Amino acid sequence: MNTLLILLILMASQESSGFPYPEFAMECYPKMAMPGDTVYFVVTAKNSHAKSIYIADHFWHLSSDIQVHLRDSDNQNHPLLFEAQTSVIRDRILEYTVIQPGMSRIIGALSINIPALEDIREPFWEKHLKDLSADGREFRLRATVISYSATNRLGDTPEHERLPISLEIPITIKPRPENEMAMIEDWHNNTPKELFPAPAGNNSVRKVPREGIVPKSEVIRVQNAKYSHWHFIRLGNRYPADPNAPETWQGWKELEESITPSTMRDEIRLTRILIQYCDTEDAKVLTELKEWFAGMNEVQRTVMAKNVCDLAWGAHGTKLYEPYKKIYTTVKEYDIAPKPDHLKKSLEDAGF
């Protein structure tokens, strides 16, 4: 798969608005994907002004802060919704952080499947997946960012505004081998409807579990105990998940070796590495992880490192917690997306 980063900058000028907005940019990987692949993208805000500006210290992908759509050649937009762990969404406290002149800040390091497994029977995807040519079909990945900008850290000045910014990147979807598409169809057919999330109402900005909370799905075997597969798989990625997920790292290894090089296989490989180290605590597994990340595309690496942190933090209270600390330490240098101050402190207090 070719490694190509597409950079698009959309600027809200100070002259047109009378307010010092940052410049926003988006980098995406891969440029060419197959059905079931994960697409990684990083959104940054840059202060090109002579004075400091303030933006929200955390942009939340489960709200309207960053929303993603895929647009086809007929200008049909299809929402790509991120998934929440629970249907109960609490309000957050909006805090601000400074960006010094000439400096940039990552405001989103995100990953999403194209398409989500639960969506492959939706009209938009049925239309496009059944007749992809060998060269693929071009779409446009569109991220809309709500910019909370202010002139001080409190964000309570009269100049405080919310400005929607849209960023677009072309992306081509090409066919996946027939045997792998048949496997994906089987994964979809084998998954009970209650295990799939659903949009949270009309015009929703997120998906939520049908039963109110993500099922535990304790199907992964680690040292003679069973754990939820969500300890090892990014929430929302069902390529594969319960009830299709292999129970052991050996099963994940076999699946990994059967998949065409792609980000779908990369996600399977990461899951295998996480399970294998938690099960064996073999230092060679961490060496493999370190060497793999060192040669990885930067956008993919940035997002994957953040995802490893999230999984490690989610293992708190289980026997997976200590091995996960060593896993995260192995890739921590690549987890460069800033975190809210309270989360950063919590991670430091926990020894991350």
N, C-alpha and C positions, 0 to 999 in steps of 0.2 A: 504494500500500500504506500503510495507516494506520500512523502512528508511535505506538506505545504501549508503555510500559515497565511491566512488572508486578514489583512488589517484594514479596518474602515473607521475613520474618525468623523464624528459628527459634532460640530461646534455650535454652542449657543453663545453668540458674541455679546460682549459687554455693551457694545454700541447699540445693538438692536433692542436689548432688554433693559439697559440701564443697570444691570446687576452682574456681578462677577461670577458667572457660572464656569464650572470646569469644562474641559474638553473630554468627551467620552470616546473610548475606543474598544473594539472587540476583536479578539483573536480566537480562532476556531480550529479544531482538529478532530477528525480528518476532513479533508476536502471532498473525498470520495468515500461513501459509506455503502454498506449493504443492509438490507432489512435485518433488524435485531441488533445492529451496532449501537454502541454508545458514542454520542458526540460530546466532546469536551469544549468548553469555551470559558474564556476569562474576559471580564469586563473591567476596564480601568478608568479612573478619573484623573485628569492632569490639570494642575493649576498653571496656566500660561500667563497669569497676570502678575503685576509687580507687587501686589500685596497678598497676604494670606487669605485663604477662604476656608469656610467650614462646610462640611457635608455630614450626612448621617454616618455614624461609626459602623453601622451594620445595615446592609441592604438584604431584606428578607425575601427569599424566593417563594415563600408560601403566602405572601401578600401580593399587593400590586406593585411592590418595589421593582421587581424584575420579572417580566412575563415574556414567554417565548411562543412564537408561532412559526409555522412552516407555510410558505406561500408557493403555489404551483404556477405554471405558465398561463393558466386561465385566471390568475389573480384570486383564486380561492385560498382563504386563510384557514389553517387548521391549528387549534391551540395545542401546545405541548405542555401539559400540566404536570407540575411537580407534586409529589405525594407526601401527605402528612401522616404521622404515626397514629394520630387520633383525630376524631371528628371535633374535639373540643380545642379551639384555637383561642389562646389568651392574648389580650392586648399586650403590647410591649411598650417600654419607655424609650422614647426617641432621644438619643444622645448624639452629640456632635463631636467631630474630631477635626483637627486642623490639617490642611495641606499647604505647606510652605510654597512660595513662588518657585516654579520650575520643577516641582516634585509631583510624583504620581502615587496613586493608591489603588490597589485592587479592591473592587467593590463586589465582585462576584466571581467565584471559581466553581463552576457548575457542570453537571453532567446529566444527560437525558437520553433515553432510548428513542430511536427512530425506526419503527414506531414502538410504543409500549405494547407488550404482549397482549394486554386486554383490548387494544384498539385495532388489531389487525382485521377485524370483521366490520369496522366502521366504513361507511360509504367512501370517504376520502381515500382510505388506504386500500380498500378492495379495488377501487378504480385504478390506482397507480401500481399496485403490486402485481396485478395479473398480466400487465403488458409492458413491463420494463424491457427496453431494448438492451442489447449486449453492451452498448456504450453508456447506458444509464440515462437518467432524466434529471434535468437541473431544476432545483428548487431554490428558494431563498429563505435562509434562516434569519428570522427577525426577532430581535430582543428589544423590548420597550422598557426603558428605565425611568422611574419617577425620581427626579433629582430633588432631594431636600437640601437646599442650599441656604446659607445664612451668613451674616457678617460677623457673628461671634459664636462662641461655643454653646451658648444657651439657645440659640436659634429663635430668640423672641424679639428680634428687631423688626421694624415695619417692612424691611426689605425681604424678609423670609418668604420664599416662594416654593411651589412645587411645579416643576417643569417636566413634561414627558419628552423623552428623547428616544428616537428609534434608530437602531443600528441594524444593518442587513449585510449578510454574507452569502455568496452563492455556494451551494453544496449540491453535489451530484449523488444520486442514489442508483446503484447498479445492481443487477441480479445477484442473489446468493445461489450457490450450487443447489440443484433440485433436491438432493438428499438432505441437505441442511434445512431447506424450506419445509420439507415434509416433516422433519423433526420438530421444527417450530410449530407447525400446524398441530402435531401430536401434543406438544406442550400446552398449547391453547386448549385443545379439546379435553385434555386430562385434568385441567384445573377447574375445580368447582367454582361456580360463580361467586360464592361468598368470599373466596380468597382474592378476588379481583377488587380493587378500589373503584370508586365511582366519583364523578364530579360532584362537588358540594353545592348542588342546586344549579339553577340557570345562570349562564354567564359566570360560572365559577372561576376562581383564580387558582384552585388547587383540587387535588383528588383526596378523598378521605376513605377510611375503611368502611365497608358496608355494615360491619358489626360494631362500629364505634371505635374500635381499637385494633391495631394490627394483630392477627393471630400469632401465637408464640411459634407454632410450626417447629417443634423440637425434633428435627430429623437428622442433624449432623452429629456423628459419633466422634468424640474426642476423649481419649484415655478412659474408655469404658463408661462414659456418660454421654447424654444427649443434650444438645443445645439448639436454640433457634438458629435457623439458617440466616436470619437477619443480623446475627453477630458477625457474619462473614461476607454478606452481600449488601451492596448499597441499596437502600430502600427505594423501591420503584423498578429495580432491575429484575425481571423475571425470566432471564435467559441463561439458565433455568432457575426456578425457585420451587417451593413446595407446591404440588407433590412430585415434581419432576427432578428435584435436586438429588444428586448422588449423596449417599450417607457418609462416605469416607473420603479422605484426600486421595486415596488411590483411585476411587471412582471419578473424582474430578480430574485427576491426571489423565485418565483414559479418555474422558470427554474432551479435555483440552487438546490432546493429540489428534483428535478426529475432526477438529474444526479448521476451516480455511483461515489463514492469517487475516486478522481483522480485530477491531476493538471488542467485538463480542468474545473472541478468544482471549484477548487481553484481560477482560473482566473475569473470565473463567480461570485464567492462570492466577490472577491475584487471589481469588477465593481459594484456590488449591494451596497456594503458598501460606495463606493465613491459617487454614485448617491444618496443614502439614506441620507448621512450626508449633502451633498450640498442642498438637498431638505428640510430636516427637522431641521438640525443643532441640532440634539438630541445628548446629551453627551453620552448616552448609546451606540450609534453607535461607538464612538471613544473608549469606554471601550472594546467593542467587538473586535475592530481592534487591540488594544494594547495586549489583552490577547491572541488573535490568533497568532500574530507575536511572542510573547514571547515563545510559545510552538512549533514554526515552525522549520522545518529543516533549519540548518544554511545557506546552499547554497541557498535554495529557498528564505529564508528571506533576504539575502544580495541582491539578484537580484530584488526581489519584492520591497524592500525599495528604491532601485535606480530607479525603474520604477515609483514609486509613486512620487519621486522627479521630474522626467521628466514630468509627467502629471501635477503636480502642477505648474511647471515653464511654461508649455504650456498654462495654464489657464490665464496667464497675459493679462490684458486688458478686461477681462470678469468679470461678477459678481460672478463667481466661484472662483476667486482668493483668496479672504479672507477665505472662508471655507477650501480651499485647503491648506492654510498655517497651519491651525490647524490640518488638516489630516496629513500633512507631519511632523509636530512637534511630533505627536504621535509615528511615526516610525523612526524619524531621527537618533536615536542612532544606528540603524541597517544599515544605509546607509554608509557603511565603505569603499566602493571602492573610491580611491582617484579621485579627479576631477582636470582638468587643472586649473592653477592659475587664469586665467581670468574668468572662470565659477564660481569658488569658491568665488571670489570677487563679482561677479554679484549677486549671491545668498545671500551673506551676506548683500550687500547694499539693497536688496529687503526685508530683514527681515526674511530670511529663517534660 
